[in-house]
Amino acid sequence: MGERKSTFTRHEAAIIRTLLVELRDAGSQGEQKRIRDKLRAMGFYISEFSASKKGFTEAAFIKLVEDGTVTVLTSPNT
């Protein structure tokens, strides 16, 4: 799995947001696990930011960015 981190490129943040939407809509536990594995491979671990996997949404990720807990690089090359 990937190294845990709290700084992401804009591209990575967009992928994380998409995966969080997919996770919320996932029907089976197997599908949820596959999506969580993709998030972890990017270094994003829901457990680092929330005690509950079920309640973590794209909106929660955006809030983490807004309050500075997660940093999204704004360089034009990211």
MOPAC internal coordinates of N, CA, C and O (Angstrom, degrees):
PM7 1SCF
backbone

  N    0.0000 0     0.00 0     0.00 0    0    0    0
  C    1.4387 1     0.00 0     0.00 0    1    0    0
  C    1.5326 1   109.21 1     0.00 0    2    1    0
  O    1.2310 1   121.48 1   -13.27 1    3    2    1
  N    1.3066 1   114.78 1   166.73 1    3    2    1
  C    1.4495 1   120.42 1  -177.37 1    5    3    2
  C    1.5162 1   112.77 1   -77.97 1    6    5    3
  O    1.2310 1   121.67 1   -14.95 1    7    6    5
  N    1.3198 1   114.40 1   165.05 1    7    6    5
  C    1.4583 1   121.04 1   176.96 1    9    7    6
  C    1.5257 1   109.22 1   -74.71 1   10    9    7
  O    1.2310 1   120.20 1   -42.34 1   11   10    9
  N    1.3156 1   117.22 1   137.66 1   11   10    9
  C    1.4617 1   121.18 1   179.87 1   13   11   10
  C    1.5160 1   109.48 1   -67.03 1   14   13   11
  O    1.2310 1   121.29 1   -43.80 1   15   14   13
  N    1.3379 1   115.13 1   136.20 1   15   14   13
  C    1.4530 1   118.71 1   179.51 1   17   15   14
  C    1.5201 1   110.41 1  -151.84 1   18   17   15
  O    1.2310 1   121.50 1   -14.68 1   19   18   17
  N    1.3256 1   114.74 1   165.32 1   19   18   17
  C    1.4637 1   120.04 1   179.26 1   21   19   18
  C    1.5255 1   111.36 1  -128.00 1   22   21   19
  O    1.2310 1   120.36 1  -171.51 1   23   22   21
  N    1.3283 1   116.91 1     8.49 1   23   22   21
  C    1.4635 1   122.20 1   175.78 1   25   23   22
  C    1.5233 1   107.94 1  -120.57 1   26   25   23
  O    1.2310 1   121.56 1   -50.75 1   27   26   25
  N    1.3387 1   114.62 1   129.25 1   27   26   25
  C    1.4550 1   120.59 1  -175.70 1   29   27   26
  C    1.5244 1   110.00 1  -135.28 1   30   29   27
  O    1.2310 1   120.75 1   -26.43 1   31   30   29
  N    1.3146 1   116.17 1   153.57 1   31   30   29
  C    1.4560 1   120.59 1   172.76 1   33   31   30
  C    1.5300 1   108.11 1   -73.60 1   34   33   31
  O    1.2310 1   120.71 1   -14.09 1   35   34   33
  N    1.3149 1   116.25 1   165.91 1   35   34   33
  C    1.4691 1   119.30 1   176.69 1   37   35   34
  C    1.5244 1   110.81 1   -59.42 1   38   37   35
  O    1.2310 1   120.97 1   140.53 1   39   38   37
  N    1.3239 1   115.76 1   -39.47 1   39   38   37
  C    1.4618 1   120.50 1   179.23 1   41   39   38
  C    1.5317 1   110.83 1   -62.82 1   42   41   39
  O    1.2310 1   120.41 1   133.39 1   43   42   41
  N    1.3308 1   116.82 1   -46.61 1   43   42   41
  C    1.4641 1   120.20 1   178.29 1   45   43   42
  C    1.5260 1   111.10 1   -61.74 1   46   45   43
  O    1.2310 1   120.26 1   137.94 1   47   46   45
  N    1.3259 1   117.11 1   -42.06 1   47   46   45
  C    1.4722 1   120.76 1   179.72 1   49   47   46
  C    1.5238 1   110.68 1   -61.55 1   50   49   47
  O    1.2310 1   120.42 1   139.95 1   51   50   49
  N    1.3144 1   116.81 1   -40.05 1   51   50   49
  C    1.4703 1   120.20 1   178.43 1   53   51   50
  C    1.5245 1   110.67 1   -63.91 1   54   53   51
  O    1.2310 1   120.27 1   139.42 1   55   54   53
  N    1.3230 1   117.10 1   -40.58 1   55   54   53
  C    1.4653 1   120.91 1   178.39 1   57   55   54
  C    1.5268 1   109.79 1   -65.87 1   58   57   55
  O    1.2310 1   120.01 1   136.83 1   59   58   57
  N    1.3238 1   117.58 1   -43.17 1   59   58   57
  C    1.4625 1   121.46 1   178.92 1   61   59   58
  C    1.5258 1   110.08 1   -59.30 1   62   61   59
  O    1.2310 1   120.49 1   134.41 1   63   62   61
  N    1.3135 1   116.67 1   -45.59 1   63   62   61
  C    1.4635 1   120.28 1   179.27 1   65   63   62
  C    1.5310 1   110.98 1   -59.77 1   66   65   63
  O    1.2310 1   120.68 1   136.02 1   67   66   65
  N    1.3230 1   116.30 1   -43.98 1   67   66   65
  C    1.4720 1   120.80 1   178.92 1   69   67   66
  C    1.5240 1   110.70 1   -62.66 1   70   69   67
  O    1.2310 1   120.51 1   135.64 1   71   70   69
  N    1.3195 1   116.63 1   -44.36 1   71   70   69
  C    1.4608 1   120.45 1   179.93 1   73   71   70
  C    1.5278 1   111.78 1   -64.32 1   74   73   71
  O    1.2310 1   120.29 1   143.74 1   75   74   73
  N    1.3297 1   117.05 1   -36.26 1   75   74   73
  C    1.4625 1   119.95 1   178.49 1   77   75   74
  C    1.5317 1   111.15 1   -65.98 1   78   77   75
  O    1.2310 1   120.32 1   143.48 1   79   78   77
  N    1.3215 1   117.00 1   -36.52 1   79   78   77
  C    1.4669 1   120.37 1   175.10 1   81   79   78
  C    1.5238 1   109.12 1   -64.94 1   82   81   79
  O    1.2310 1   120.53 1   134.89 1   83   82   81
  N    1.3293 1   116.58 1   -45.11 1   83   82   81
  C    1.4696 1   120.64 1   178.78 1   85   83   82
  C    1.5276 1   110.86 1   -61.63 1   86   85   83
  O    1.2310 1   120.51 1   140.25 1   87   86   85
  N    1.3298 1   116.64 1   -39.75 1   87   86   85
  C    1.4617 1   120.93 1  -179.35 1   89   87   86
  C    1.5200 1   110.74 1   -62.39 1   90   89   87
  O    1.2310 1   121.02 1   136.54 1   91   90   89
  N    1.3053 1   115.65 1   -43.46 1   91   90   89
  C    1.4731 1   120.09 1   179.61 1   93   91   90
  C    1.5262 1   111.54 1   -62.83 1   94   93   91
  O    1.2310 1   120.58 1   144.66 1   95   94   93
  N    1.3321 1   116.50 1   -35.34 1   95   94   93
  C    1.4614 1   121.52 1  -177.07 1   97   95   94
  C    1.5305 1   113.59 1   -91.77 1   98   97   95
  O    1.2310 1   120.27 1   175.82 1   99   98   97
  N    1.3342 1   117.10 1    -4.18 1   99   98   97
  C    1.4696 1   121.03 1  -176.63 1  101   99   98
  C    1.5258 1   110.48 1   -62.83 1  102  101   99
  O    1.2310 1   121.46 1   -43.27 1  103  102  101
  N    1.3249 1   114.80 1   136.73 1  103  102  101
  C    1.4562 1   119.76 1  -176.77 1  105  103  102
  C    1.5111 1   114.47 1   -86.92 1  106  105  103
  O    1.2310 1   120.28 1   141.03 1  107  106  105
  N    1.3078 1   117.07 1   -38.97 1  107  106  105
  C    1.4632 1   119.59 1  -174.14 1  109  107  106
  C    1.5263 1   110.89 1  -112.33 1  110  109  107
  O    1.2310 1   121.33 1   -20.26 1  111  110  109
  N    1.3187 1   115.05 1   159.74 1  111  110  109
  C    1.4619 1   120.02 1   176.63 1  113  111  110
  C    1.5199 1   110.97 1   -63.33 1  114  113  111
  O    1.2310 1   120.61 1   145.25 1  115  114  113
  N    1.3227 1   116.43 1   -34.75 1  115  114  113
  C    1.4649 1   120.17 1   178.48 1  117  115  114
  C    1.5160 1   111.87 1   -63.22 1  118  117  115
  O    1.2310 1   121.10 1   138.52 1  119  118  117
  N    1.3216 1   115.49 1   -41.48 1  119  118  117
  C    1.4532 1   119.95 1   178.27 1  121  119  118
  C    1.5343 1   110.52 1   -67.26 1  122  121  119
  O    1.2310 1   120.24 1   139.93 1  123  122  121
  N    1.3236 1   117.14 1   -40.07 1  123  122  121
  C    1.4607 1   120.95 1   177.11 1  125  123  122
  C    1.5242 1   110.86 1   -61.06 1  126  125  123
  O    1.2310 1   120.57 1   136.99 1  127  126  125
  N    1.3231 1   116.51 1   -43.01 1  127  126  125
  C    1.4672 1   120.81 1  -179.93 1  129  127  126
  C    1.5212 1   110.28 1   -63.31 1  130  129  127
  O    1.2310 1   120.25 1   137.76 1  131  130  129
  N    1.3258 1   117.13 1   -42.24 1  131  130  129
  C    1.4683 1   120.88 1   179.74 1  133  131  130
  C    1.5269 1   110.14 1   -59.76 1  134  133  131
  O    1.2310 1   120.51 1   137.73 1  135  134  133
  N    1.3288 1   116.63 1   -42.27 1  135  134  133
  C    1.4616 1   121.10 1  -179.16 1  137  135  134
  C    1.5281 1   110.25 1   -69.27 1  138  137  135
  O    1.2310 1   119.83 1   136.51 1  139  138  137
  N    1.3319 1   117.92 1   -43.49 1  139  138  137
  C    1.4726 1   120.40 1   177.43 1  141  139  138
  C    1.5240 1   110.66 1   -61.30 1  142  141  139
  O    1.2310 1   119.97 1   142.49 1  143  142  141
  N    1.3257 1   117.65 1   -37.51 1  143  142  141
  C    1.4660 1   120.87 1   177.16 1  145  143  142
  C    1.5268 1   111.04 1   -61.97 1  146  145  143
  O    1.2310 1   120.20 1   140.61 1  147  146  145
  N    1.3260 1   117.23 1   -39.39 1  147  146  145
  C    1.4728 1   120.58 1   177.45 1  149  147  146
  C    1.5287 1   110.60 1   -64.95 1  150  149  147
  O    1.2310 1   120.39 1   138.09 1  151  150  149
  N    1.3374 1   116.86 1   -41.91 1  151  150  149
  C    1.4631 1   120.49 1   177.98 1  153  151  150
  C    1.5260 1   110.54 1   -61.71 1  154  153  151
  O    1.2310 1   120.62 1   135.46 1  155  154  153
  N    1.3197 1   116.42 1   -44.54 1  155  154  153
  C    1.4697 1   120.79 1  -179.80 1  157  155  154
  C    1.5251 1   111.43 1   -65.02 1  158  157  155
  O    1.2310 1   120.53 1   143.19 1  159  158  157
  N    1.3252 1   116.60 1   -36.81 1  159  158  157
  C    1.4650 1   120.09 1   178.99 1  161  159  158
  C    1.5283 1   110.79 1   -62.13 1  162  161  159
  O    1.2310 1   120.72 1   152.67 1  163  162  161
  N    1.3380 1   116.24 1   -27.33 1  163  162  161
  C    1.4690 1   121.03 1   177.59 1  165  163  162
  C    1.5269 1   111.44 1   -85.41 1  166  165  163
  O    1.2310 1   120.30 1   173.48 1  167  166  165
  N    1.3298 1   117.04 1    -6.52 1  167  166  165
  C    1.4590 1   121.21 1  -179.61 1  169  167  166
  C    1.5161 1   113.54 1    94.64 1  170  169  167
  O    1.2310 1   120.00 1  -173.64 1  171  170  169
  N    1.3465 1   117.61 1     6.36 1  171  170  169
  C    1.4530 1   121.13 1   179.78 1  173  171  170
  C    1.5216 1   109.40 1  -101.02 1  174  173  171
  O    1.2310 1   120.92 1   -63.75 1  175  174  173
  N    1.3227 1   115.85 1   116.25 1  175  174  173
  C    1.4559 1   122.74 1  -179.44 1  177  175  174
  C    1.5217 1   107.85 1  -114.94 1  178  177  175
  O    1.2310 1   120.31 1   -66.49 1  179  178  177
  N    1.3225 1   117.01 1   113.51 1  179  178  177
  C    1.4585 1   121.40 1  -179.33 1  181  179  178
  C    1.5211 1   110.42 1   -54.33 1  182  181  179
  O    1.2310 1   120.18 1   141.67 1  183  182  181
  N    1.3197 1   117.27 1   -38.33 1  183  182  181
  C    1.4677 1   121.10 1  -177.05 1  185  183  182
  C    1.5238 1   112.63 1   -62.33 1  186  185  183
  O    1.2310 1   119.65 1   159.65 1  187  186  185
  N    1.3147 1   118.28 1   -20.35 1  187  186  185
  C    1.4656 1   121.38 1   176.95 1  189  187  186
  C    1.5222 1   111.46 1   -71.29 1  190  189  187
  O    1.2310 1   120.69 1   157.33 1  191  190  189
  N    1.3223 1   116.29 1   -22.67 1  191  190  189
  C    1.4577 1   121.07 1  -172.62 1  193  191  190
  C    1.5220 1   113.72 1  -120.89 1  194  193  191
  O    1.2310 1   119.95 1   168.72 1  195  194  193
  N    1.3212 1   117.69 1   -11.28 1  195  194  193
  C    1.4630 1   121.09 1  -176.79 1  197  195  194
  C    1.5160 1   109.25 1  -153.27 1  198  197  195
  O    1.2310 1   120.85 1   -40.32 1  199  198  197
  N    1.3212 1   115.98 1   139.68 1  199  198  197
  C    1.4638 1   120.40 1   177.38 1  201  199  198
  C    1.5252 1   111.28 1   -76.65 1  202  201  199
  O    1.2310 1   120.57 1   160.28 1  203  202  201
  N    1.3245 1   116.52 1   -19.72 1  203  202  201
  C    1.4643 1   120.99 1  -176.27 1  205  203  202
  C    1.5162 1   110.82 1  -115.45 1  206  205  203
  O    1.2310 1   119.97 1   -58.45 1  207  206  205
  N    1.3224 1   117.67 1   121.55 1  207  206  205
  C    1.4612 1   121.46 1   176.25 1  209  207  206
  C    1.5284 1   110.57 1   -70.39 1  210  209  207
  O    1.2310 1   120.16 1   147.86 1  211  210  209
  N    1.3121 1   117.30 1   -32.14 1  211  210  209
  C    1.4603 1   121.36 1  -174.53 1  213  211  210
  C    1.5176 1   112.77 1   -68.74 1  214  213  211
  O    1.2310 1   120.06 1   145.67 1  215  214  213
  N    1.3299 1   117.50 1   -34.33 1  215  214  213
  C    1.4448 1   119.65 1  -174.91 1  217  215  214
  C    1.5192 1   114.81 1   -91.26 1  218  217  215
  O    1.2310 1   119.39 1   178.95 1  219  218  217
  N    1.3121 1   118.76 1    -1.05 1  219  218  217
  C    1.4575 1   120.50 1  -174.90 1  221  219  218
  C    1.5223 1   109.75 1   -84.90 1  222  221  219
  O    1.2310 1   120.91 1   -57.78 1  223  222  221
  N    1.3353 1   115.87 1   122.22 1  223  222  221
  C    1.4544 1   121.69 1  -174.83 1  225  223  222
  C    1.5223 1   111.08 1  -125.37 1  226  225  223
  O    1.2310 1   121.21 1    -3.51 1  227  226  225
  N    1.3103 1   115.29 1   176.49 1  227  226  225
  C    1.4598 1   121.41 1   174.30 1  229  227  226
  C    1.5262 1   109.57 1   -58.33 1  230  229  227
  O    1.2310 1   120.05 1   140.28 1  231  230  229
  N    1.3261 1   117.52 1   -39.72 1  231  230  229
  C    1.4728 1   121.60 1   179.33 1  233  231  230
  C    1.5269 1   110.82 1   -62.48 1  234  233  231
  O    1.2310 1   120.12 1   142.66 1  235  234  233
  N    1.3258 1   117.38 1   -37.34 1  235  234  233
  C    1.4622 1   120.93 1   177.47 1  237  235  234
  C    1.5268 1   110.36 1   -65.29 1  238  237  235
  O    1.2310 1   120.20 1   141.05 1  239  238  237
  N    1.3338 1   117.23 1   -38.95 1  239  238  237
  C    1.4633 1   121.21 1   177.12 1  241  239  238
  C    1.5365 1   110.12 1   -63.59 1  242  241  239
  O    1.2310 1   120.63 1   135.26 1  243  242  241
  N    1.3227 1   116.41 1   -44.74 1  243  242  241
  C    1.4667 1   120.65 1   179.42 1  245  243  242
  C    1.5285 1   109.89 1   -60.42 1  246  245  243
  O    1.2310 1   119.96 1   139.69 1  247  246  245
  N    1.3175 1   117.69 1   -40.31 1  247  246  245
  C    1.4671 1   121.46 1   178.08 1  249  247  246
  C    1.5226 1   110.60 1   -62.67 1  250  249  247
  O    1.2310 1   120.16 1   139.53 1  251  250  249
  N    1.3300 1   117.29 1   -40.47 1  251  250  249
  C    1.4674 1   120.25 1   177.22 1  253  251  250
  C    1.5256 1   111.20 1   -60.01 1  254  253  251
  O    1.2310 1   120.66 1   141.78 1  255  254  253
  N    1.3265 1   116.34 1   -38.22 1  255  254  253
  C    1.4690 1   120.81 1   178.14 1  257  255  254
  C    1.5265 1   109.28 1   -68.46 1  258  257  255
  O    1.2310 1   120.66 1   134.35 1  259  258  257
  N    1.3237 1   116.34 1   -45.65 1  259  258  257
  C    1.4642 1   120.43 1  -177.95 1  261  259  258
  C    1.5176 1   112.45 1   -62.71 1  262  261  259
  O    1.2310 1   120.03 1   143.25 1  263  262  261
  N    1.3339 1   117.55 1   -36.75 1  263  262  261
  C    1.4711 1   118.70 1  -178.61 1  265  263  262
  C    1.5296 1   113.08 1   -89.64 1  266  265  263
  O    1.2310 1   120.21 1  -178.38 1  267  266  265
  N    1.3419 1   117.20 1     1.62 1  267  266  265
  C    1.4638 1   121.07 1   174.36 1  269  267  266
  C    1.5083 1   115.35 1    86.95 1  270  269  267
  O    1.2310 1   119.93 1  -177.62 1  271  270  269
  N    1.3194 1   117.74 1     2.38 1  271  270  269
  C    1.4645 1   120.45 1   178.01 1  273  271  270
  C    1.5218 1   110.56 1   -68.27 1  274  273  271
  O    1.2310 1   120.77 1   142.59 1  275  274  273
  N    1.3184 1   116.13 1   -37.41 1  275  274  273
  C    1.4640 1   123.01 1   174.97 1  277  275  274
  C    1.5319 1   107.27 1  -115.30 1  278  277  275
  O    1.2310 1   121.08 1   -44.99 1  279  278  277
  N    1.3181 1   115.54 1   135.01 1  279  278  277
  C    1.4625 1   121.14 1   179.36 1  281  279  278
  C    1.5253 1   110.03 1  -106.21 1  282  281  279
  O    1.2310 1   121.35 1   -47.05 1  283  282  281
  N    1.3253 1   115.02 1   132.95 1  283  282  281
  C    1.4620 1   120.50 1   173.42 1  285  283  282
  C    1.5152 1   106.18 1  -113.16 1  286  285  283
  O    1.2310 1   121.15 1   -60.04 1  287  286  285
  N    1.3310 1   115.41 1   119.96 1  287  286  285
  C    1.4557 1   120.91 1  -178.43 1  289  287  286
  C    1.5211 1   109.80 1   -64.71 1  290  289  287
  O    1.2310 1   120.27 1   -41.33 1  291  290  289
  N    1.3076 1   117.08 1   138.67 1  291  290  289
  C    1.4551 1   121.05 1  -176.27 1  293  291  290
  C    1.5165 1   112.93 1  -108.66 1  294  293  291
  O    1.2310 1   120.09 1  -170.86 1  295  294  293
  N    1.3075 1   117.43 1     9.14 1  295  294  293
  C    1.4592 1   120.83 1   178.14 1  297  295  294
  C    1.5241 1   109.62 1   -60.30 1  298  297  295
  O    1.2310 1   119.85 1   -38.96 1  299  298  297
  N    1.3188 1   117.88 1   141.04 1  299  298  297
  C    1.4773 1   119.96 1   179.06 1  301  299  298
  C    1.5264 1   113.12 1   -60.35 1  302  301  299
  O    1.2310 1   120.08 1   160.54 1  303  302  301
  N    1.3088 1   117.46 1   -19.46 1  303  302  301
  C    1.4729 1   121.26 1  -178.02 1  305  303  302
  C    1.5069 1   112.87 1   -90.38 1  306  305  303
  O    1.2310 1   119.58 1  -173.42 1  307  306  305
  N    1.3495 1   118.41 1     6.58 1  307  306  305
  C    1.4628 1   119.74 1  -176.97 1  309  307  306
  C    1.5030 1   111.78 1  -113.54 1  310  309  307
  O    1.2310 1   120.10 1   180.00 1  311  310  309

